[in-house]
Amino acid sequence: MGVLDCSTVVSESGILVGAETFGRTERTVLDVLDSTQKHRLSPLAPLPGAVMHELTHFQQRAVSEPNGSLLSKAIREGVAVLLAELVTGRRDDRAPHIYGDVHEVEVWEAFRAEMGGSRDGEWLGDHVSKEGLPPNLGGYVGCQICRAFLRRGGQKEGDLGVGGG
């Protein structure tokens, strides 16, 4: 942790928070940072959601499939994204969700072609892809799958008794 290499992570000890990644203000000088560091640097407001997100992953450790399919990994990430939104009442407004909402059909088609495989490097994680796509588009896809699952089960996100929705 440190020097903008990770905002939050799950460890055997619990959840570790890179506090320096939650310090972006209007006065922050960004031209000295690479694209991945710029993506990681955020204001303080998303911190509760980030902690909830990692708490979800901490609870998921018992059923972790490190060699699972891209689909299973994306759903695990999507569950964490959606639960953080439901608990905090704040929708994830980072680049993958903005891009995903605008390009949902193309993102889904590209993901569907790869979802049975185990390669996740271009889909999950905090790096900007070679094509300039935002990081963690797999988390966006997983979150959308989880939302659809709730809707199909007759649940509205606000019916779950958490968050502001």
Contacts in CASP RR format, 6 or more apart in sequence:
PFRMAT RR
TARGET T0000
AUTHOR 0000-0000-0000
METHOD contacts of the structure
MODEL  1
MGVLDCSTVVSESGILVGAETFGRTERTVLDVLDSTQKHRLSPLAPLPGA
VMHELTHFQQRAVSEPNGSLLSKAIREGVAVLLAELVTGRRDDRAPHIYG
DVHEVEVWEAFRAEMGGSRDGEWLGDHVSKEGLPPNLGGYVGCQICRAFL
RRGGQKEGDLGVGGG
1 9 0 8 1.000
1 16 0 8 1.000
1 17 0 8 1.000
1 18 0 8 1.000
2 18 0 8 1.000
2 20 0 8 1.000
3 20 0 8 1.000
4 20 0 8 1.000
4 21 0 8 1.000
4 33 0 8 1.000
4 37 0 8 1.000
4 40 0 8 1.000
4 41 0 8 1.000
5 40 0 8 1.000
6 16 0 8 1.000
6 18 0 8 1.000
6 21 0 8 1.000
6 40 0 8 1.000
6 126 0 8 1.000
7 17 0 8 1.000
7 18 0 8 1.000
7 21 0 8 1.000
7 22 0 8 1.000
7 40 0 8 1.000
7 42 0 8 1.000
7 50 0 8 1.000
8 15 0 8 1.000
8 16 0 8 1.000
8 17 0 8 1.000
8 18 0 8 1.000
8 50 0 8 1.000
8 51 0 8 1.000
8 53 0 8 1.000
8 54 0 8 1.000
9 15 0 8 1.000
9 16 0 8 1.000
9 54 0 8 1.000
10 16 0 8 1.000
10 54 0 8 1.000
10 57 0 8 1.000
10 58 0 8 1.000
10 61 0 8 1.000
14 58 0 8 1.000
15 51 0 8 1.000
15 54 0 8 1.000
15 55 0 8 1.000
15 58 0 8 1.000
17 47 0 8 1.000
17 50 0 8 1.000
17 51 0 8 1.000
21 40 0 8 1.000
21 41 0 8 1.000
21 42 0 8 1.000
22 42 0 8 1.000
22 43 0 8 1.000
22 44 0 8 1.000
22 46 0 8 1.000
22 47 0 8 1.000
22 50 0 8 1.000
23 41 0 8 1.000
23 42 0 8 1.000
23 43 0 8 1.000
23 44 0 8 1.000
24 41 0 8 1.000
24 42 0 8 1.000
24 43 0 8 1.000
25 43 0 8 1.000
28 41 0 8 1.000
30 38 0 8 1.000
30 41 0 8 1.000
33 41 0 8 1.000
35 128 0 8 1.000
36 126 0 8 1.000
36 127 0 8 1.000
36 128 0 8 1.000
36 135 0 8 1.000
39 94 0 8 1.000
39 95 0 8 1.000
39 126 0 8 1.000
39 128 0 8 1.000
39 134 0 8 1.000
39 135 0 8 1.000
40 126 0 8 1.000
42 94 0 8 1.000
45 90 0 8 1.000
46 90 0 8 1.000
48 87 0 8 1.000
48 88 0 8 1.000
49 84 0 8 1.000
49 85 0 8 1.000
49 87 0 8 1.000
49 88 0 8 1.000
49 90 0 8 1.000
50 84 0 8 1.000
52 80 0 8 1.000
52 83 0 8 1.000
52 84 0 8 1.000
52 87 0 8 1.000
52 88 0 8 1.000
53 80 0 8 1.000
53 81 0 8 1.000
53 83 0 8 1.000
53 84 0 8 1.000
54 80 0 8 1.000
56 79 0 8 1.000
56 80 0 8 1.000
56 83 0 8 1.000
56 84 0 8 1.000
57 76 0 8 1.000
57 80 0 8 1.000
60 76 0 8 1.000
60 79 0 8 1.000
60 80 0 8 1.000
64 76 0 8 1.000
65 72 0 8 1.000
65 73 0 8 1.000
67 118 0 8 1.000
68 118 0 8 1.000
69 115 0 8 1.000
69 116 0 8 1.000
69 117 0 8 1.000
69 118 0 8 1.000
70 111 0 8 1.000
70 114 0 8 1.000
70 115 0 8 1.000
70 116 0 8 1.000
70 117 0 8 1.000
70 118 0 8 1.000
70 119 0 8 1.000
70 120 0 8 1.000
70 123 0 8 1.000
70 124 0 8 1.000
70 138 0 8 1.000
71 115 0 8 1.000
71 116 0 8 1.000
73 120 0 8 1.000
73 124 0 8 1.000
74 111 0 8 1.000
74 115 0 8 1.000
74 120 0 8 1.000
74 123 0 8 1.000
74 124 0 8 1.000
74 138 0 8 1.000
74 139 0 8 1.000
74 141 0 8 1.000
74 142 0 8 1.000
74 145 0 8 1.000
75 142 0 8 1.000
75 145 0 8 1.000
75 146 0 8 1.000
77 124 0 8 1.000
77 136 0 8 1.000
77 138 0 8 1.000
77 139 0 8 1.000
77 142 0 8 1.000
77 143 0 8 1.000
78 138 0 8 1.000
78 139 0 8 1.000
78 140 0 8 1.000
78 141 0 8 1.000
78 142 0 8 1.000
78 143 0 8 1.000
78 145 0 8 1.000
78 146 0 8 1.000
79 142 0 8 1.000
79 146 0 8 1.000
81 92 0 8 1.000
81 139 0 8 1.000
81 140 0 8 1.000
81 142 0 8 1.000
81 143 0 8 1.000
81 146 0 8 1.000
82 143 0 8 1.000
82 146 0 8 1.000
82 147 0 8 1.000
82 157 0 8 1.000
84 90 0 8 1.000
84 92 0 8 1.000
85 91 0 8 1.000
85 92 0 8 1.000
85 143 0 8 1.000
85 157 0 8 1.000
85 163 0 8 1.000
86 157 0 8 1.000
86 158 0 8 1.000
86 160 0 8 1.000
86 162 0 8 1.000
86 163 0 8 1.000
86 165 0 8 1.000
87 162 0 8 1.000
87 163 0 8 1.000
88 163 0 8 1.000
89 163 0 8 1.000
89 164 0 8 1.000
89 165 0 8 1.000
91 97 0 8 1.000
92 143 0 8 1.000
94 134 0 8 1.000
94 136 0 8 1.000
95 134 0 8 1.000
95 135 0 8 1.000
96 134 0 8 1.000
96 135 0 8 1.000
96 136 0 8 1.000
96 137 0 8 1.000
96 138 0 8 1.000
96 139 0 8 1.000
96 140 0 8 1.000
97 140 0 8 1.000
97 143 0 8 1.000
98 134 0 8 1.000
99 107 0 8 1.000
99 133 0 8 1.000
99 134 0 8 1.000
99 137 0 8 1.000
99 140 0 8 1.000
100 107 0 8 1.000
100 137 0 8 1.000
100 140 0 8 1.000
104 144 0 8 1.000
107 137 0 8 1.000
107 140 0 8 1.000
107 141 0 8 1.000
108 141 0 8 1.000
108 144 0 8 1.000
111 123 0 8 1.000
111 137 0 8 1.000
111 138 0 8 1.000
111 141 0 8 1.000
114 123 0 8 1.000
120 138 0 8 1.000
121 127 0 8 1.000
122 129 0 8 1.000
122 130 0 8 1.000
122 133 0 8 1.000
123 136 0 8 1.000
123 137 0 8 1.000
123 138 0 8 1.000
123 139 0 8 1.000
123 141 0 8 1.000
124 136 0 8 1.000
124 138 0 8 1.000
124 139 0 8 1.000
125 135 0 8 1.000
125 136 0 8 1.000
126 135 0 8 1.000
126 136 0 8 1.000
127 135 0 8 1.000
128 134 0 8 1.000
128 135 0 8 1.000
129 135 0 8 1.000
147 157 0 8 1.000
150 156 0 8 1.000
150 157 0 8 1.000
150 160 0 8 1.000
157 165 0 8 1.000
158 164 0 8 1.000
158 165 0 8 1.000
END
